[in-house]
Structure formats: structure tokens, C-alpha cells
């Protein structure tokens, strides 16, 4: 089985040098971002590199409207380079725009992630949360020509967002080990990624000292994206997608809630798949989830998880999620429900 990778990766301020090697290919650029942060410094840096060839397009609720892709495409047919600046939803929206262009012409695509953990920057999938559904598309054309992990952008995220991102990336690596699509390379990549992060980043530093090694976070997110991209996800993400549909909660909130009971289930049912993962991972997941699950949506799920109608509905919807079917064993639903209830009681 072959693996899908991005072409180039840059770290820190020196990462922007990858653009300098591509200037002959770049004439007119659009930068796609959200509204939540001030990105003038990045825009100024890009204008300096590209000699003011950059147009900045800010996306708000349009990120959930696939028709907006066509509108931007129609208004910018003369561009040859697209840069996504933001978290997973902005990146996934921009991927659809890139695909639209690639159906008609060659386009250069770069990503500057501001939120880590989803792995959207290194994944061949794109998820658009429309008002009516989660719209999934998988295409190798979504892989960027380059990714730049700029610490000055990443450090603007809140502690809560960073910790939720860690849990999301953990989940991607774990679920690649229990996927029907797993392979020798991903087994090595995911295990080494998890163990290395645990070895280099103490819980005390993450939770109490608020010390984040942004390079380690970037590598965790990048490798988690590769794992998810090539193996797919599993039970945790199926339950998360279902809870998003039922309760309209945030994706990272769902992962943070379900990852601990699901991992406990996997330790029992998939011990052989997880034998090389550091045993301290469960402690990391437990402590990080304890911190992240203080939000109102987590409390809402916790109060509903013991309601039979809710849990039955959650499982029924999860069964129809592609991630549920990527898990490599028959799921013991009764045992899984017990873990969901007991770990959140």
C-alpha cells in the first residue's frame, strides 16, 4: 500500500523560505483565512515575498456553504496559487476551492495552520459542516505543495484549544493502529509519534506550567493527519461525528469526551494492536480529558449518556458512519456502552 504525503514542510519563520524556491511558479496569490484573528503580519510577510501579489479573502459562515467555493472560483480565475491560513474548517474549505481549480488548470497550494490536532493540513480528506450534514470528500489533490508551521501563529491558540488538539491527534494515531487499512509503515509512524510526544512532553508542563513545545505539537498534528489520511479513523470519531449531528457540538469537544472510554475499550479488545504504545498514554488521555471536559457541551453529553434513548440513537447513527466501519473488529456494543457510562459517571 502506498502512502500520501505533502511535498514540503517548513518550521518557524525560516519555513517561509520554501516560497522563495517556488517564485517562478507563482504570479497571483489568494490567501484564504477566517475572521477570528489579525493576520496582517502574515499578509505583510507574504506581500514582501510575492511583491504584493496577494489578495486576502476572509471567510465567515461561508465555510459551511459549498456554493461559496464556486463564487470565489468565478471571481479569481486568473490566480495560480492558493494559501490557506487557519484551522481545520478553513483548510477543508480551501481544499474544495483548490480541487475546483485543479479540474481546470494547474494550481499551487500551501497551508499555514493556526490550530493543530485535526491533521487537516496533511490529510487527503475534506469535511464541510453544511447546515444539513457533514459533507465528506477524499481526494489526493487535497495534499498541499507545502505546509509551514509558524510558531507565532500557533501560540495564539488558547491552552484549551491546544490540549483538545493533542487529544484529536492522539485519536488519529490510535485509530490508525486499529483500522482495517493499517499497514506496517503507519504502525511504526503512529507508535513512534505517540511515544515520542509522551517522552518529550510531561503532563506537568502541559497542564500546570502551560509550556508547549510547538515543534512537537506540529509533528504530532502532521503525523496524525498522515495516519488518518491513509488509514481512516475509528470508533472515537464515529461517536464524535454522531454527537455533532445530534447535539451540534464542536468536533474537538466530542473527541475530548469520547477518547478516554474508547481507548479503554481498545486496550481490552485490541491489546495486540496497541502493545507497543507507551502505557503512560492512558494517563495522558485521562488527565488531558479531565481538563478539557469542563465545558458545557461535555457536561451535556455526560448528563445524556445514561439516557437509553440518547445512547441508542448515538450508537445507531454511529453504525452508519464510515469511521465505525473502518474499525478492524466487530464492536461489542454492550461493553462499549458500559465504558461510555462508567468513565463519565
C-alpha positions as CSV (number, residue, x, y, z in Angstrom):
1,X,0.0,0.0,0.0
2,X,1.3,3.4,-0.9
3,X,1.3,6.4,1.4
4,X,0.1,10.0,0.7
5,X,2.4,12.9,1.8
6,X,2.7,16.6,1.4
7,X,5.6,17.7,-0.7
8,X,7.4,20.1,1.6
9,X,7.2,21.1,5.2
10,X,8.7,24.2,6.9
11,X,9.0,25.2,10.5
12,X,9.2,28.6,12.1
13,X,10.0,31.9,10.3
14,X,12.5,30.1,8.1
15,X,9.8,27.9,6.8
16,X,8.6,30.8,4.5
17,X,11.8,30.2,2.5
18,X,10.1,27.4,0.7
19,X,8.1,30.1,-1.2
20,X,11.3,31.6,-2.4
21,X,12.2,28.4,-4.2
22,X,8.8,28.5,-6.0
23,X,8.6,32.1,-7.0
24,X,9.0,31.3,-10.7
25,X,5.7,29.3,-10.4
26,X,3.8,32.0,-8.5
27,X,2.3,35.1,-10.1
28,X,-1.1,35.8,-8.5
29,X,-2.0,34.6,-5.0
30,X,-5.1,34.5,-2.8
31,X,-4.9,33.9,0.9
32,X,-8.0,32.3,2.5
33,X,-8.5,32.8,6.3
34,X,-11.2,33.2,8.9
35,X,-12.1,36.4,10.7
36,X,-11.1,35.4,14.3
37,X,-7.5,36.7,14.3
38,X,-5.4,39.6,13.0
39,X,-3.3,38.1,10.2
40,X,-1.8,41.4,8.9
41,X,1.7,40.3,9.9
42,X,1.4,37.2,7.8
43,X,-0.2,39.1,4.9
44,X,2.6,41.7,5.0
45,X,5.2,38.9,5.0
46,X,3.6,37.2,2.0
47,X,3.3,40.6,0.2
48,X,7.0,41.1,0.7
49,X,7.8,37.7,-0.7
50,X,5.4,37.9,-3.6
51,X,5.8,41.6,-4.3
52,X,2.2,42.5,-3.3
53,X,0.6,39.8,-5.5
54,X,-1.5,38.5,-2.6
55,X,-5.3,39.1,-2.3
56,X,-6.8,38.3,1.2
57,X,-10.2,36.7,1.3
58,X,-11.8,36.3,4.8
59,X,-14.3,33.5,5.3
60,X,-17.1,33.6,7.9
61,X,-20.2,31.4,7.8
62,X,-19.2,30.7,4.1
63,X,-17.0,27.9,5.3
64,X,-20.2,25.8,5.7
65,X,-21.5,26.7,2.3
66,X,-20.1,24.7,-0.6
67,X,-21.7,27.2,-3.1
68,X,-19.2,29.8,-1.8
69,X,-16.4,27.8,-3.4
70,X,-17.9,28.4,-6.8
71,X,-18.3,32.1,-6.1
72,X,-14.6,32.5,-5.1
73,X,-13.5,30.5,-8.1
74,X,-15.5,32.6,-10.5
75,X,-14.1,35.8,-9.2
76,X,-10.5,34.6,-9.1
77,X,-9.9,32.5,-12.2
78,X,-6.7,34.3,-13.0
79,X,-4.8,33.2,-9.8
80,X,-2.3,30.4,-9.8
81,X,-1.6,30.0,-6.0
82,X,-3.8,29.5,-3.0
83,X,-2.7,29.7,0.6
84,X,-4.9,28.5,3.5
85,X,-4.4,30.2,6.8
86,X,-6.4,28.9,9.7
87,X,-7.7,25.8,11.5
88,X,-9.4,22.7,10.1
89,X,-12.6,24.2,8.8
90,X,-10.7,26.9,6.8
91,X,-8.3,24.3,5.5
92,X,-11.0,21.9,4.4
93,X,-13.0,24.7,2.7
94,X,-9.9,25.8,0.9
95,X,-9.2,22.3,-0.3
96,X,-12.6,22.3,-2.2
97,X,-11.5,25.6,-3.9
98,X,-8.2,24.0,-4.8
99,X,-10.0,21.0,-6.3
100,X,-12.2,23.3,-8.3
101,X,-9.2,25.0,-9.8
102,X,-7.3,21.7,-10.4
103,X,-10.3,20.5,-12.5
104,X,-9.4,23.3,-15.0
105,X,-5.8,24.3,-14.5
106,X,-2.6,23.8,-12.5
107,X,-2.8,25.4,-9.1
108,X,-0.2,25.8,-6.3
109,X,-1.5,25.1,-2.8
110,X,0.1,25.9,0.6
111,X,-1.2,25.7,4.1
112,X,-0.3,27.8,7.2
113,X,-2.2,26.0,10.1
114,X,-3.1,28.1,13.2
115,X,-4.9,25.3,15.1
116,X,-3.2,21.9,15.5
117,X,-4.6,18.4,16.0
118,X,-7.1,17.9,13.3
119,X,-4.3,17.0,10.9
120,X,-6.3,18.7,8.1
121,X,-3.1,20.2,6.8
122,X,-1.6,16.8,5.9
123,X,-4.8,14.8,5.1
124,X,-6.4,13.9,1.8
125,X,-9.9,14.4,3.2
126,X,-12.1,17.5,3.4
127,X,-15.1,17.8,5.7
128,X,-17.6,20.7,5.2
129,X,-20.1,21.1,8.0
130,X,-23.1,22.3,6.0
131,X,-26.4,23.2,7.8
132,X,-27.8,19.8,6.9
133,X,-24.9,17.4,7.0
134,X,-21.2,16.6,7.2
135,X,-20.0,16.7,3.6
136,X,-17.0,14.3,3.1
137,X,-14.7,14.3,0.1
138,X,-11.5,12.3,-0.2
139,X,-9.0,13.3,-2.9
140,X,-5.3,13.1,-3.3
141,X,-5.4,16.6,-4.9
142,X,-6.1,18.0,-1.4
143,X,-2.4,17.4,-0.4
144,X,-0.6,20.8,-0.4
145,X,2.6,21.6,-2.1
146,X,3.9,22.9,1.2
147,X,3.0,23.3,4.9
148,X,4.5,26.0,7.1
149,X,4.2,25.6,10.9
150,X,4.7,29.1,12.1
151,X,5.1,29.2,15.9
152,X,4.0,32.8,16.1
153,X,0.6,31.7,14.6
154,X,0.2,28.5,16.6
155,X,1.0,30.1,20.0
156,X,-2.0,32.5,19.7
157,X,-4.3,29.5,20.3
158,X,-5.7,29.0,23.8
159,X,-4.5,26.4,26.2
160,X,-7.8,24.6,25.9
161,X,-7.6,24.5,22.1
162,X,-4.0,23.2,22.2
163,X,-5.0,20.4,24.6
164,X,-8.0,19.4,22.6
165,X,-5.8,19.4,19.5
166,X,-3.4,17.0,21.3
167,X,-6.3,14.6,22.1
168,X,-7.5,14.8,18.5
169,X,-4.1,13.9,17.1
170,X,-3.7,11.1,19.7
171,X,-7.0,9.7,18.5
172,X,-5.9,9.7,14.8
173,X,-2.7,7.8,15.7
174,X,-4.5,5.3,17.9
175,X,-7.3,4.7,15.4
176,X,-4.8,4.0,12.6
177,X,-3.5,1.1,14.7
178,X,-7.0,-0.5,14.9
179,X,-8.1,0.3,11.3
180,X,-8.8,-2.2,8.5
181,X,-6.4,0.0,6.4
182,X,-3.5,-0.2,8.8
183,X,-0.1,-1.1,7.4
184,X,3.5,-1.6,8.6
185,X,4.5,2.0,7.9
186,X,1.6,3.5,9.8
187,X,2.1,1.2,12.7
188,X,5.6,2.5,13.0
189,X,4.7,6.1,12.4
190,X,1.8,6.2,14.9
191,X,3.5,4.3,17.7
192,X,6.7,6.4,17.4
193,X,4.7,9.6,17.2
194,X,2.7,8.8,20.4
195,X,5.7,7.5,22.4
196,X,8.0,10.4,21.4
197,X,5.4,13.0,22.3
198,X,4.9,11.4,25.7
199,X,8.6,11.1,26.3
200,X,9.4,14.7,25.5
201,X,6.4,16.5,27.0
202,X,5.4,16.0,30.6
203,X,1.9,16.2,31.9
204,X,3.0,18.8,34.4
205,X,4.4,21.0,31.6
206,X,1.2,20.7,29.6
207,X,-1.3,21.1,32.3
208,X,0.3,23.2,35.0
209,X,3.2,25.1,33.6
210,X,1.4,25.8,30.3
211,X,4.7,25.0,28.4
212,X,4.1,23.8,24.9
213,X,6.8,22.7,22.5
214,X,5.2,24.0,19.3
215,X,7.5,21.9,17.1
216,X,6.4,18.7,18.9
217,X,2.8,19.8,18.6
218,X,3.3,20.4,14.9
219,X,4.8,17.0,14.3
220,X,2.1,15.3,16.3
221,X,-0.6,17.0,14.2
222,X,1.2,16.4,10.9
223,X,1.8,12.7,11.6
224,X,-1.8,12.3,13.0
225,X,-3.0,13.7,9.7
226,X,-1.0,11.2,7.7
227,X,-2.3,8.4,9.9
228,X,-5.9,9.5,9.5
229,X,-5.4,10.2,5.8
230,X,-4.0,6.8,4.9
231,X,-5.9,4.6,7.4
232,X,-9.0,6.5,8.2
233,X,-10.4,6.9,11.7
234,X,-12.4,4.6,14.1
235,X,-14.9,4.4,16.9
236,X,-14.0,7.6,18.7
237,X,-14.5,9.7,15.6
238,X,-17.7,7.8,14.7
239,X,-19.2,8.7,18.1
240,X,-17.9,12.2,17.8
241,X,-19.5,12.7,14.3
242,X,-22.8,11.3,15.7
243,X,-22.8,13.6,18.7
244,X,-22.0,16.6,16.5
245,X,-25.1,15.7,14.4
246,X,-27.4,15.2,17.4
247,X,-26.2,18.0,19.7
248,X,-24.4,20.4,17.2
249,X,-21.3,20.3,19.4
250,X,-17.8,21.2,18.3
251,X,-15.7,18.3,16.8
252,X,-12.8,18.7,19.3
253,X,-15.3,18.7,22.2
254,X,-16.6,15.3,21.0
255,X,-13.2,13.8,20.6
256,X,-12.1,15.0,24.0
257,X,-15.2,13.4,25.6
258,X,-15.1,10.0,23.9
259,X,-11.4,9.3,23.6
260,X,-10.9,8.0,27.2
261,X,-13.7,5.4,27.3
262,X,-12.9,4.4,23.7
263,X,-9.2,3.9,24.4
264,X,-10.1,1.9,27.5
265,X,-12.3,-0.3,25.3
266,X,-9.4,-0.7,22.7
267,X,-6.9,-1.6,25.4
268,X,-9.2,-4.6,26.2
269,X,-10.2,-5.5,22.7
270,X,-7.1,-4.5,20.7
271,X,-4.3,-5.2,23.2
272,X,-2.1,-6.7,20.5
273,X,-2.5,-3.7,18.2
274,X,-1.6,-1.3,21.0
275,X,1.2,-3.4,22.7
276,X,4.0,-1.1,21.5
277,X,2.3,2.1,22.7
278,X,3.7,3.5,25.9
279,X,1.4,2.5,28.8
280,X,1.6,6.1,30.1
281,X,-0.6,7.2,27.2
282,X,-3.8,6.2,29.1
283,X,-2.8,8.5,31.9
284,X,-2.1,11.4,29.5
285,X,-5.5,10.9,27.9
286,X,-7.3,10.7,31.2
287,X,-5.6,13.9,32.6
288,X,-6.0,15.9,29.4
289,X,-9.6,14.9,29.0
290,X,-10.3,15.8,32.7
291,X,-9.1,19.3,31.9
292,X,-10.9,19.7,28.5
293,X,-14.2,18.1,29.5
294,X,-15.2,21.0,31.8
295,X,-17.2,22.8,29.0
296,X,-21.0,22.9,28.9
297,X,-21.2,20.6,25.9
298,X,-19.2,17.9,27.7
299,X,-21.5,18.2,30.7
300,X,-24.5,17.9,28.3
301,X,-23.2,14.6,26.8
302,X,-22.3,13.4,30.3
303,X,-25.9,14.0,31.5
304,X,-27.4,12.3,28.4
305,X,-25.1,9.3,28.2
306,X,-27.2,7.4,30.8
307,X,-30.4,8.1,28.9
308,X,-31.3,4.9,27.0
309,X,-33.0,6.7,24.1
310,X,-30.0,9.0,23.6
311,X,-27.3,6.3,23.8
312,X,-29.3,4.0,21.5
313,X,-29.7,6.9,19.0
314,X,-26.0,7.7,19.3
315,X,-25.0,4.1,18.5
316,X,-27.5,3.8,15.7
317,X,-26.1,6.9,13.9
318,X,-22.5,5.9,14.6
319,X,-23.1,2.5,12.9
320,X,-23.7,4.4,9.7
321,X,-20.6,6.4,10.0
322,X,-17.7,5.3,7.7
323,X,-15.3,5.6,10.7
324,X,-17.3,2.9,12.6
325,X,-16.8,0.5,9.7
326,X,-13.1,1.2,9.4
327,X,-12.5,-0.4,12.9
328,X,-10.9,-3.8,12.3
329,X,-13.1,-5.9,14.6
330,X,-16.7,-6.5,15.4
331,X,-17.7,-4.0,18.1
332,X,-19.0,-5.3,21.4
333,X,-21.7,-2.6,21.7
334,X,-22.8,-3.6,25.2
335,X,-19.2,-3.4,26.5
336,X,-18.6,-0.1,24.7
337,X,-21.7,1.5,26.2
338,X,-20.7,0.3,29.7
339,X,-17.3,2.1,29.2
340,X,-19.1,5.2,28.0
341,X,-21.3,5.2,31.0
342,X,-18.8,4.2,33.7
343,X,-16.0,6.5,32.5
344,X,-18.3,9.5,32.5
345,X,-20.4,8.8,35.6
